[in-house]
Amino acid sequence: MTPPTDSTGLSTAQLEAWASIATLLERLPAALDAQLQRDSGLTHYEQGLLYALDTAPDRTLRLSTLAGYASSTLSRLSRAISRLEKKGWVRREVDPTDGRFTLAILTGAGHDQVTRSTPAHHALVEQLVFAPLTDAQVRQFAANCRRIASTIDPTAPVWSPPSPKGA
């Protein structure tokens, strides 16, 4: 027996899953932004940029690489980097190995900001995303998200957290 579908061709199960995903995509960013704005004066997007730089070798990334990690246009990234530069958390330099590229470099003050903002942010992520799931569900969720993301853009760079020290 074929599962029932709506007029768009989605099965009832797919429509139910899509409604859940769409709701999550609306609620989670708003909750993360509210906490970061309240506690740190950052958007979730800016926190992600700072965190990516903080975990990069020499706390430095090409703007094009950072834009890829953030799934962002260079224009949007440039505006965000300008805001972070005004706060003294990031600086830009021409890439000495290839002058066609610009580097984003996290400053010492930027590292201090990441150190201050990350614990509360991660606590909220733990509370909202991971606490309701078992460890097996977290692993499956991650695998499903990677699969969907690679279907959307198989060429997009995927940020991976650095290995823990001593691992």
Stockholm file with secondary structure:
# STOCKHOLM 1.0

chainA/1-167         MTPPTDSTGLSTAQLEAWASIATLLERLPAALDAQLQRDSGLTHYEQGLLYALDTAPDRTLRLSTLAGYASSTLSRLSRAISRLEKKGWVRREVDPTDGRFTLAILTGAGHDQVTRSTPAHHALVEQLVFAPLTDAQVRQFAANCRRIASTIDPTAPVWSPPSPKGA
#=GR chainA/1-167 SS CCCCBCTTSCBHHHHHHHHHHHHHHHHHHHHHHHHHHHHHSCCHHHHHHHHHHHHSGGGEEEHHHHHHHTTCCHHHHHHHHHHHHHTTSEEEEECTTCTTSEEEEECHHHHHHHHHHHHHHHHHHIIIIITTSCHHHHHHHHHHHHHHHHHHCTTSCCCCCCCCTTC
#=GC SS_cons         CCCCBCTTSCBHHHHHHHHHHHHHHHHHHHHHHHHHHHHHSCCHHHHHHHHHHHHSGGGEEEHHHHHHHTTCCHHHHHHHHHHHHHTTSEEEEECTTCTTSEEEEECHHHHHHHHHHHHHHHHHHIIIIITTSCHHHHHHHHHHHHHHHHHHCTTSCCCCCCCCTTC
//
